[in-house]
Amino acid sequence: MSSSASCDIPSHFGREKSPSRHAARRLGESRCPDERAHHFVDSYADTYDLVEDLVVPDGVPEAAATVLRTARELLRQSYYCYEFSTVAVMHSLIAVEIVLRDRIPDWARNRCTSSSSRAPTRHPHGPAGGVPR
């Protein structure tokens, strides 16, 4: 699908402030899929099946649920821009951090102080980076 003739984006793409869902769907169908998308799905419609099992568990804080839903949508959009799949993974890690902060008291503070307490008190190569004698 590297032929630009079959994958031209309409000249008005991105100029509308808030296109209707129907117009947005038409624009989405006219975009070129990323060459690597065929490794996972055959068409954009198949992306719905791809993310079908990625459900937000009950009891997750709303902030994490929102991040997870965004990650799921980014994964679907990676059909057009493969790098979005990497962003989706990073978004899901943000959701994990949100849940950890919610479930473990003082998680962020303990995480930062535990590594600094193990830090050496003086530079291993002596003062100012020189070699010790």
N, C-alpha and C positions, 0 to 999 in steps of 0.2 A: 504494500500500500504506500509505496514511496512516490507514486505518481502525484504530482501537485495538481493535475487537472481534476482528479477524482476526489481530492481532499481540500479544495479551496474553502477557506473560511469566508463567509459573506463580508463585504466591505463594511457593513454596519455593525459587525460583531463588536461588542464592548462599548458601543456608543449609547445604547439605550440605558437610561438610568435604572429602570426596573421593568424588564420585559415580563410579559405574562408567562405563565408556566408553559403554555402552548408554544409561544415564541422561543422560550428558552430551550424547550425540548427539540424544536426544529434546529436551533443553532448547535445543540449538542450532537445531533445526528449528522451534521454536516462537517464536523471536525474529523481530523485524521487520527486514527488510533495509533498509539505508540507501536513501533515494530515489535517490541518485546511482549506486548499484551497477549499475543497468540499462544504464549507459553502457559497461560492460565485460563483464558476464556476465548471463545470464538467470536463473540459479539458483545457490545456494551450491555445488551439485555441480560447476558449471562452473568454480569457482575452482581446482579441482585441475588442470584443463587450462591455466588461466591461468598457473600457476606451474610447470608441468611442465618447461619449458626452463631454469628458474632452478636450475641445478645448481652444487654447490660444486666448483670445480676441484681436481684432484689437486695435492698438494704445498702446499696452503694450511695454515697453522698451525691447530691444533685450536681455538684461541680464536676465530679469524676464521671458521672453519667453523660453530661454534656460533652466532655472531652472524648469519651469513648464513642459517642455517636458521630462526632466530628471525625475521629480516626476511621470509623467505618466508611463514612462518605469519602474521605480522602483515598481510601483503598479502592473504592469504586471508580473514582476519577483517575486513578493511576492507569486506567485503560487508555487514556489520552496522554497522560504525562507520567511516565514510569517512576520518576523520582518522587511522586506523591506517595508511593508505597513506603519509602523511607521515612517521609514526614509522618505517615500514619503510625508507623512503629514508634517514633519518638513521642507522638501524641499519646499513645497508649501507655508509655512509661510515665508520662506526666500524670495520667489517671492513677497509676499505681502509687505514685508519690502522694497524691491527694488522699488516697485511701489510707496509706500508712500514717500520714499526719492525723487523720481522723481517728484511727484505731489505736495508735500507740502514743500515749502522753509524752510530750517533750521529745518526740522523735527527731525533729530537725535540730534541736539544740544538742542532743546527745550525739547525733551523727557528726556534727562539726567539732565538738570538743573531744570526742574519743580519738580522732586522728591527730589532733594537735597535741594531745597528752603523750603520744608516742614519738613526737618529733624530737630529734636530737637537740640538745641544748647548745652545742657549739658545732661549728662547721667541721666536717670530717677532715678537711685539708688544712686546718689551722686558721689563724686570723687572716682575713682578707684573701682567702682562697690560696694562700701559699702552701707549700709542702712542709709538713711538720719536720723538725729536726730531731 
